[in-house]
Each structure stands twice: as C-alpha cells, then as structure tokens.
Amino acid sequence: MAGETGDLIAALRDADSIRFGEFELSHGGTSEYYVDKYLFETDPRCLELIAGAFADRIDEPKLAGVALGAVPLVAVTSVETGLPYVIARKRKKEYGTGNLIEGRLEKGEEVVVLEDIATTGQSAADAVSALREAGAIVKRVLVVVDREEGARSTLAGYDVELESLVSASELLADADRRGSRTDR
C-alpha cells in the first residue's frame, strides 16, 4: 500500500496499536481485532502523520475534538494548521464552569469534528449534537480509523459526512498481506 494511507498504516503497526485476538468493544460488541488509540495517540510519528493527513482534508475554520480520546489529535492538528479548536464533552462537568464545549465557539462558526476511531459513530454524533446546540455548523467528522460498523450511517442520520484516514478493510488487508493476523 503506497502513499499517505500506507505510511499511516505502517506507523500504526510500528506503534503496535493494531492487535488481533478476541476483544470486547466499548459499545458491547466483540471483534477479532483492536486498534489501541492510546498507543497511536502517544506515538510522535503517528501524531505527525495524522495531523498532516487531517490538515490536508480541512476546509473549515475551526476544529473540534471529542473528549477525551481526540484531544491529542485535535491539539496536534491545530498546531499543524494554525486553526483554533474546541473540545466537545460527552456530558457537562459537575464542577467549575460546567461547560459541555470547552474553548471559544461563536454561534454560526463552521466546525469539523476530529475523532480517533469510529465504530457505531455515537460519540461523534453526540459531539455533533452538543456543538450544534452551542450554535456551531457541523457537516463533517474526520476519523483516523473507521471500523466500518455503522458510523457512516449513524452520522448520515445527523446529516454529517464521515471521512476516515484508514478503514478497517485497509487495516485487515494489510495484516493479511503481512500474515500478521494472529493473536498477540
């Protein structure tokens, strides 16, 4: 696999963030593979490639990251692009300001949501709802990995386009080519 996608898959693999076996996912389902976001979100090479790839796809004037997982991604992409960002929480804090959206957001601002991994798409959909409730215009969600398990359809129900840097099909095809689809 050549180009940007191939480089990112190689970096994800080098960060040991793609594992095979039996895994329970956050939505309750199981999977034969797992993408460990904490390993790729703490790896400088992965962050560099992700920020560059996201930057190439962004037309909107503001970024939004889904708390907590996408915060490193939105931060490095902000540095790469020079664009400001906000953080969309899953629920309001019970202390301090009690904000659902952290950072400066003006009504009518167009925002692109950045996320780490999309499975069902519900976390991203919740972020879209929170941002829209705060007055933002949201038309797209960019993710590092689309597990291709319904996120695109979920987000389409919110009139939002999902775009991924890497798909599950690409990760699995790479593992098959390398003969690395074994338990670790």
C-alpha positions in Angstrom: 0.0 0.0 0.0 1.6 3.2 -1.1 1.2 6.8 -0.1 -0.2 8.5 2.9 -2.6 5.7 3.9 0.2 3.1 3.6 2.5 5.3 5.7 -0.1 5.7 8.4 -0.9 2.0 8.5 2.8 1.3 8.8 3.1 3.8 11.7 0.1 2.3 13.4 1.6 -1.1 13.0 5.0 0.1 14.3 3.3 1.6 17.3 1.9 -1.8 18.0 -1.6 -0.3 18.0 -3.2 -3.0 15.9 -3.9 -6.2 17.7 -5.6 -9.5 16.8 -7.5 -11.8 19.1 -10.9 -11.6 20.9 -11.7 -8.1 22.1 -14.8 -6.5 23.7 -15.6 -3.1 22.3 -16.9 -0.1 24.2 -20.4 -0.5 22.7 -20.6 -4.0 24.0 -19.8 -6.0 20.8 -16.8 -8.1 20.2 -14.1 -8.0 17.5 -11.3 -10.1 16.1 -9.1 -7.0 16.1 -8.5 -4.0 18.2 -7.0 -0.6 17.4 -5.4 0.8 20.6 -5.9 4.5 20.3 -3.8 5.2 23.3 -0.7 3.6 21.6 -1.1 5.6 18.4 -2.1 8.8 20.2 1.0 8.8 22.3 3.4 8.0 19.4 5.0 11.0 17.9 5.3 9.6 14.3 1.6 8.6 14.3 0.6 12.0 15.6 2.7 13.7 12.9 1.2 11.6 10.1 -2.4 12.0 11.5 -2.0 15.8 11.9 -0.7 16.2 8.4 -3.4 14.0 6.9 -6.1 15.8 8.8 -4.7 19.2 7.8 -4.8 18.2 4.1 -8.6 17.5 4.4 -9.7 20.5 6.4 -11.6 23.4 4.8 -13.5 24.5 8.0 -12.1 27.5 10.0 -12.3 25.7 13.4 -11.6 22.2 14.8 -13.4 20.3 17.4 -12.1 17.2 19.3 -14.3 14.7 21.0 -13.2 14.4 24.7 -11.1 12.6 25.8 -9.7 10.4 23.0 -9.4 13.0 20.3 -7.9 15.8 22.3 -4.3 14.9 21.4 -5.4 14.6 17.7 -7.1 18.0 17.7 -4.2 19.6 19.5 -1.5 18.5 17.0 -3.8 19.3 14.1 -4.4 22.8 15.5 -0.6 23.3 15.7 -0.2 21.8 12.1 -2.9 24.1 10.6 -2.8 27.1 12.9 -6.6 26.7 13.4 -8.2 27.1 16.8 -10.1 24.3 18.4 -12.7 23.4 20.9 -13.3 20.2 22.9 -16.8 18.6 23.0 -17.5 16.8 26.2 -19.8 13.8 26.4 -21.6 15.4 29.4 -21.3 18.7 31.3 -18.8 18.9 34.1 -20.3 18.9 37.6 -17.7 21.5 38.7 -16.1 24.7 37.6 -17.8 26.2 34.6 -20.0 23.2 33.8 -19.3 23.6 30.1 -20.2 21.0 27.5 -18.0 22.7 25.0 -14.5 23.8 26.1 -12.8 26.7 24.3 -14.2 29.6 22.3 -17.1 28.9 20.0 -19.2 31.6 18.3 -22.7 30.9 17.0 -22.6 30.2 13.3 -19.0 29.0 13.2 -18.3 26.1 10.9 -16.5 23.3 12.7 -15.1 20.0 11.6 -15.1 17.2 14.3 -12.0 15.1 14.7 -12.2 11.7 16.3 -9.9 8.7 16.8 -11.9 5.6 16.0 -15.4 5.4 14.7 -17.4 2.2 15.3 -21.1 2.9 15.8 -20.4 6.7 15.4 -22.4 7.6 18.5 -19.6 9.5 20.3 -19.1 11.6 17.2 -22.9 12.1 16.8 -23.2 13.2 20.5 -20.3 15.7 19.8 -22.1 17.0 16.7 -25.3 17.5 18.7 -23.5 19.3 21.5 -21.7 21.6 19.0 -24.9 22.3 17.1 -26.7 23.1 20.4 -23.9 25.6 21.1 -24.6 27.2 17.7 -21.9 25.6 15.5 -22.4 24.4 11.9 -21.1 20.8 11.6 -21.1 19.0 8.3 -18.2 16.6 8.6 -16.4 14.2 11.0 -12.8 13.2 10.3 -11.6 10.0 12.0 -8.3 8.1 12.0 -9.9 4.7 11.7 -13.4 3.8 10.5 -14.2 0.3 11.8 -17.0 0.2 9.2 -19.6 -0.9 11.7 -22.3 1.7 11.2 -20.7 5.0 12.0 -21.2 6.3 8.5 -24.9 5.5 8.6 -25.3 6.9 12.2 -23.7 10.2 11.1 -25.7 10.4 7.9 -28.8 10.4 10.2 -27.4 13.7 11.6 -26.7 15.0 8.0 -23.0 14.7 8.6 -20.4 13.1 6.3 -17.8 10.7 7.8 -14.3 10.7 6.3 -11.6 8.4 7.5 -7.8 8.3 7.1 -7.9 4.5 7.3 -10.6 1.9 7.1 -10.9 -1.4 8.8 -10.8 -3.1 5.4 -7.4 -1.5 4.7 -6.0 -2.5 8.1 -7.2 -6.1 7.7 -5.9 -6.3 4.1 -2.5 -5.1 5.3 -2.5 -7.7 8.1 -3.4 -10.4 5.6 -0.7 -9.4 3.2 1.8 -9.5 6.0 0.4 -12.7 7.5 0.1 -10.9 10.9 -3.5 -11.7 11.7 -2.6 -13.8 14.7 -3.2 -13.4 18.5 -0.5 -11.3 20.2 
